Amino acid sequence: MAARFFGLIPAAGAGSRFGGDLPKQYQPLRGRTVLAYAIDTLLDETPLSRVYVVHAQGDRRCANVTGGNKRIVPLACGGSSRAETVKNALAALRGELRDDDWILVHDAARPCLPKEALRRLLRDVADDDVGGLLAIPVADTLKRAGDDGRVASTEPREGLWQAQTPQMFRFGVLWDAYKANRALESTDEAQAVERLGLKPRLIAGSTLNIKITYSPDLAVAAAILAQNDPFAAHRASDDRRVP
């Protein structure tokens, strides 16, 4: 059978580091929401059959973002952490997806994923036995802090990469990873897979693929999109605009 590709976006987080009452995935960004951009970066010009958006039960905002497109499927099984949200989604999809289907897990708060980075991931990982993720080599000097708030040591950065998303693995591999012990302690899918004794492949990402963590990050994302907004054509008729 030909390989099938699906997207999975954990969007159940409250965004405590961002601040405010509105979770960061629903923050307005150039007339849309951060989440709408994240979804469309996966759907636009890719072979993904569907993108599953995993939100918290009782979250009524998600329907405003996901409605109207049959390739976007909301799942109301979000958990208290990213890992729990992904595990719940995989459990819900076990009867629908095959073990050899590819799953691309993408952060709800990454609205600026360049098309070429996504294509590179799809091309270079599609024949990999384990799977892989977008990442960029660490460029800054790293300091380890002591309990007193002072520098305890300078850490060598050689060989260190900063993980991004999407992270792309077979459904069967991901399910094995998330049903294993300590899976819910994993901060990303690659770490969960690593705990199976596997070594995910690193694929060069992009510095433009920023993650919205703090409120000033929205201005940075807006500037990136203003230079090359891949979804400008959507905005005139997009029913997922910010009210």
Beta strands, then each sheet from edge to edge (+ up, - down):
strand 1: 5-10
strand 2: 28-29
strand 3: 32-33
strand 4: 48-54
strand 5: 72-75
strand 6: 102-105
strand 7: 132-137
strand 8: 142-145
strand 9: 151-155
strand 10: 161-170
strand 11: 201-204
sheet 1: 5+ 4+ 1+ 6+ 10- 7+ 11+
sheet 2: 2+ 3-
sheet 3: 8+ 9-
end
